[in-house]
Every structure is written in C-alpha cells, then in structure tokens.
Amino acid sequence: MKKIIFAFLFCTVFMVSYQIKAQNILQAKDLSTVSVDQLSEADIVKIQAQLQSNNLTIDQAEPMLLSKGMSASEFIKLKSKIAANAPKTASEKSSASSSGRKQIAITNSIVKDTLNTLVFGSELFSNPTLNFSPDLQLATPVNYVLGPGDELQISIYGVQQYSANALVTAEGKIAVDYVGQLSVAGMTIEAATQKIKNAIAGVYSTVSSGQSKVSISLAQIRTIKVTIVGAKQPGNYSVSSLASVYNALHVAGGPSKNGSYRNIELIRNNKVYKYIDIYDFLVKGDQSSNVSLKDNDVIRIPAYSTRVTIEGEVKRPGIFELKKGEHFANLVSFASGFSESAYTASVNVVQKTSKEFKVKDIAQSEFKNYLPQSGDVFKVTKILDRFENRIKITGAVFRPDFYSFTEGMQITDLIALAEGLKEDAYTNRARIIRLKEDLTTEIINVDLKAALSGEATANQPLKREDLVTIYSVLDFKEEYKITINGEIQKPGTYNYFEGLSLNDVIIESGGLTGSASKRVEIARMLKAESIDAASDARIKLFNIEITPDNNEQTKDFILEPFDVINVRKLAVYEKPQTVTVSGEVTYQGNYVLALKEEKIYNMIVRAGGLKKTADINGVRIKRLIKEEQIEAIANVAASDSLKDELTNRLKNKLKYATIPINWESIVKNRNSSSNIRLFEGDEIVVSSYNESIKVTGNVLLNSEMPYSKGKSFKYYLDAVGGVDAKGWKRKAYIIYPNGKAAVSKSFLFIRSTPKVLAGSQIVVPEKPEVRKLSTGEFVSIAGVLASLAGVIIAILR
C-alpha cells in the first residue's frame, strides 16, 4: 500500500513540475517544485521569451520568483542557464575564447550626459568609450572574494587527471567529485585555492605525493548588486564583481544636475568606506579612489557645496566644483592654467549677494588667498594690444625693426642697435613720429648729421612707441624709364641708368628680330623753363641708322630718361603664306600664295584643275573665323550667358566660315565676283559629283533619293511623304553643294521655290511654338477693340 501511495505522489509531483515548466513561469503560483536541471534548452528559450515580452531581466524577476517558492539555489541555476544561453557579443566571444573566463550577462542602459555639459568632469560620463569595465582577460586579483554565482574551474593533471567546473551555491559551497562540499564564500581566491588543494590532496594520493598537480581558476564571474543615489539614473544596478566605483558611476550616468564630483561616498556595511574625488583622476590621473565594489555597496552622491564658473582666456573654461579651503589658484590649475594672451595682473569676478550682483577685482597677489564663493563667475580678459617698451626704426639702416626701449635712449643709440646707417642714408634730416599722452601724434625732425657728430642738442631723446625714419637719398630720385617698341624680341619698358645707350637697351630687350630695318626712331621729351610760342613741337625726334644683322652697333647713341625707341620693320618682309586645296582636283595639298592678290581660279589651275568627277556646283572655301570676328559677333548677344555660349560655339564647334563659289561664273569671266582673293589658312574644297538629293528636318521620312533633272522642290518633298505636323513648309530651304542656301519666296500670292541641283540638301524647319490666347485675354482684347470702335464712331459723327 505504501508503494502505491509513493508512486502516486511521485507521478503527481512530476506532472505538476512538468506542467509548471510547460506553462508561463511568470504566471505560475507555486514554483517550489521546479527543478532547473530537468529544464531543456527549449524551456530556457521559452523562459527568455517570457522575460523579454514582459520587459524584464532575470535579475528584475528574482524577487517575484523567490516569493513564489523557487529556492535560491534553483534561481542561481536558472540564472546561469539563461546567461549561458544568451547570445554573446563580439567582445564576449573574444574574451571567452582567449581566457576561458565568462561573465554573467549584464544589461544596463547608459544615457549620455547632457545636463552637465559645461561642468568639469561631465565628459567622463558622456563618452561611451570610457566605461571603466573590468578586463576579463587579466589575472584574477588575489584579494578577490568569492561569493554565490562564481564558478571555479578545477583541473588535476599529471598521473591522475580530472577537470570540472564548480559553481558557488547560495549557501557559499562548491561540490567536488569524491571530495565533497567545501565552503568558500567570503574567502579570497588565494585562500580558497589553498583550501581546495588541501582537500583534494586528502583524496588523491598522487596530489599529496606531487605526482599530480592541481590548477584552480575563476571560470565565471558573478554579478553583484550596488545601489547608487544622487546619480543621473539612481537605482539598483547589477555589475560585475570585478567592477570599480568609476564603472558603476558611468553606468548610472554620473552625478545628477546638482550632484558633487568631489565628495562622492562609497558606503559599505553602513559606514563610509571611501571618499571619491573625481578631480584627482582628471587632473592628476590618480585612480587610488577607484576601488573595487562589493555586493550591496552603496554609492552616495551628495549635492555640491561650491560651484564657480571661469571663462575667457583660460585653457579650459567651464564650471568647476571647489572643496572647502580651495583658492582661486586651485581653480586656475583645474582650468589647465591661463592662455598665452591672458591678462593676469587681475581677474574680474561677478558675485551674487542676497539682493543683487556685485563686481570685484582680484589682484595677482591674492590668487593663492582668495576663497571663491558658490556662483562666482570669473572673467579672464586678454592683455592689451600695446607694448610697454617698444620702439621702431625704419629706412636706410642695416636692420630696420622693433627694438626694446630703455629710459634715456637717444636716436644714436637706436641707430647703433640697428647696426648703423646704410651708404645711401640721407643725413641732413631724420623723422620721429611720436605718440603723445592724449594718443595724438606729432612729428619731430632731427638733424641727423649733427646728432652723429656728437651735438647733444641734436641727439634727440626717444620715448616709448616712437617711430624713427631714416631717409635714403634714393627716395628723392625720380624713377626713370625707357620704352622700346617695334621689331625687337621683348618690347616693353625698362629701367633707365645714367650712361645708358641704345645698344644696352637692344641687348636687354633680347635683340632685334629678323624683320628689323636699319631705321630707328627715338622720341625725346622737351624740357625748358619757358614756353617757346614760335614752335609747336611736343617732342624731339632722332632718326638713326643701325646694322640690322648685328646687335652690337658701331655707332652708339646715349639715351635720356623717358626716351621712346621705335625699331622699324623692313618695307618688304612677309613670310610665305599657305592655303590648302582638297577634294576633286588633280594635285591636292598645301600651296603658297605666290601673288599679293592670289585668287581662287589661279590656285585651282595650279592644282591641276578640276577632275571629271568634280561637281562644278560644289566649290567652296573654308575660312578660319578670327578672334576679332568672334568678339564682334558675340557682342550682339543680349546677355553674358548667351555671349559665352555663342563664343564657345564659334571657337570650338564651327571654327570655319563657309564661302560658296560659283565656279561656272568664274570660268566664263575671270573678273567675276566669285573669283575672290585668298588669305592664309584658307581651304579650297571641291566636292565630288553626287547624284542624289537629301531631304531632312520635319518631314515624314528623312531620306536620300536619286536626283532627277528638272524636278521641282515640291517633287522631292512629296517623295518623302510631305511635311509632318510640326513642319514649316513655307520656310523650307535648300543647301547647295557649295554651301550656299536658298529659301522659298512669296510675292502677291505667287510662291516660288528654289531650283534643285544634284548633291543638294532640302531642309524643312520646325514651326515656332505659338501660345493661344486664354479666354480672359480674348475678352480683354475684345473689350479694347469695342472701346476703340466707339471712339472712332464718335469722331466720325
């Protein structure tokens, strides 16, 4: 009977346990019978999904699960399984693979510090890369205290081998096979290691004899709970058992808006264990107060007592917190000192009284004694843009520059500092520009020669900010020039020197060109004290002859200032000019213009005449468009953009203008207007006879068809189907083989079309777009016409 009852109870418990693990664990009323070891991986995934759907972490769900009967040891197992099943980040994977140690997953959201952006120290908690998280790859500190949730890896190697992980239970014990349970909670890792080794040595004889060795390391680090008050995000936080104070502060977002950065308290066992001053780390790099945390530690951030602002010429302006007894000099050191241009003789501070503001000046001697008050605003200004001992000398001295002024300095002392006068110094006079007490200026003239000779009255005493100018004799000389133009390599203006000759200027300007003649004209200005009414000459001309093929002239000519030299060109000096003949001629190629007025007929005759395949209606000249022509054409444009577009098109696309030639007319009469004169660069093009007509533009079918002698313009348009809907038949035109164009004409309703020749091209342009009048515009025009008609009728009456 007892066996039946036992079997019944066993089945009941098993069914209840299975039912609990199958249903939502958060909705179950009794979790005392849950066995985490019997939960499959799928059950763990389901529990993770339940926690996620309720926006809970396993740590946040702990009080609820324990209140429903789940034992602490089962909760630790459940937490470990959930952490082991959680997806690892790249850094966790790297840490686990490199050191074999893992950390139970911790999820804490960090909010960027935006309230205290101007407070010194706030950047420590707004930078996500400064989180002070512990490095799991480092060796475990020997003073690390074990607790529930830690997991030890125990290995025996040598003659006997054994390896297992031992989790520290809620009771603070670990279970080692064949050894039993050992209490390690509250022990340092070093003490626990020794205790475990001793216990194993009592079971494994090879360990006690030294034939086997024992290795113990921390495989998994537990999480601990700390409470942070006075932070931007106060609350309870789960952090690594290796975490430090700064890591916890970073997780909580740092001090709140009114939180202190200098008097943070670490409370352990209800007593202040450590005072943390973050400025020690920021200013000195001292992390001695960044101690490791323990479970149930409390970090309390009180409100600040004194905050002041420093702005202006310091290296790090901002808001700083001061402790009791700290002076203005400490504030300057926190701000990294004064900038290079700071005015440090005194500092202005704006203070608050019980009713209003007041201003106070702190002298430099008070910096180490003045105690700032909360709310003080210190303003460090720039030094004045002036010098207390500056003096300057310019002009004809060897080292013109600024120099240090000393009381009693005289002008000769300053000249000596500038290493003396130059050879061109004008010693009859020197000038001092002096700044007077009322900031106006005055000029003092000095007899420099007398001062240098030792006359005390002339050796003018100087003052601060004096500007001394030593003149040069060259300053009083006019700068003379010579101009040379004409057949010279480098025409232009050159400096004049005393004794300068024509030969000198020719050499300096690169010598004569090959087209220079022997005639040189020199124009010289007239100088006189009185006006000669009998003469109307403005200049004096000199005509001299030189040897054109020799820059070194046998007879030289001495020039005077402002002479203008003109080297004339030879009366007959023209380089050969060429034209090109291409197409249907006997001898194509380049030809030199032999005559002054070489005409197209002569050139084609020189090229052997036209071939039998030549089209006599297809002779034309391509002439390069010159720069001045492009400019003249572009100037008619209405806007600058249109002018630029037209210039670009003429220069880069068209380049050539086409001149149609009536060859038949030239053959009949050599004096025909078509027998035009040729210019350098012209290209005579003779087209071959083309027995077709090309029709393009707004026609139904762009086509090329055989030429039929005598057929009209209309015939070819009809042959391609006529014009399309956009075609402007009335403005259709033809382009003949020689480039000439002809358009249809109308006179008294009689329409005439151009004659069609072989090789021509007929073009039908597009009609211009005409905008139709709107109804409103039509009504307005009709109203105007009606009014106008009324006026006309009234006049006729």
Buried (B, 14 or more C-beta within 10 A) or exposed (E): EEEEEEEEEEEEEEEBBEEBBEEEBBEBEEBEBBEBEEBEEEBBEBBBEBBEEEEBBBBBBBEEBBEBBBBBBBBBBBBBBBBBEBEBEEEBEEBBEEBBBBBBBBEBEBEEBEBBEEBBBBBBBBEEEEEBBBEBEEEBBEEBBBBBBBBBBBBBEBBBEBEEEBBBBBEBBBEBEEBEBBBBBEBBBEBBBEBBBEBBBEEBEBBBEEEBBBEBBBBBBBBBBBBBBBBBBBEEBBBBBBBBBBBBBBBBBBBBEEBBBBBBBBBBEEEEEBEBBBBBBBBEEEEEBBBBBBBEBBBBBBEBEBBBBBBBBBEEBBBBBBBEEBBBEBBBEBBEEBBEEBBEEBBBBBBEEEEEEEEEEBEEEBBEEBEBEEEBBBBBBEEEEEEEEEBBBEBBBEEBEEBEBEEEBBBBBBBEBBEEBBEEBBBEEBBBBBBEEEEEEEEBEBBBBBBBEEEEEBBBEBBBBBBBBBBBBEEEEEEBBBBBBBBBEEBEEBEBEEEBEBBBBBEBBEBBBEBBBEBBBBBBEEEEEEEEEEEEEEEEEBEBEBEBEEBEBEEEBEBBBBBBBBBBEBEEEEEEBEBBBBBBBEEBEEBEBEEEEBBBBBBBEBBEEBEEEBBBBBBBBBBEBEEEEBEEBBEEBEEEEEBEEBBEBBEEEEEBBBBBBBBEEBBEEEEBEBBBEBBEBBBBBBBEBBEEBBBBBBBBEEBEBEBBEEBEBBBBBEBBEBBEEEBBBBBBBBBBBBBBBBEBEEEEEEEEBBEBBBBBBBBBBEBEEEEEEEEEEEEEEEEEEEEEEEEEEEEEE
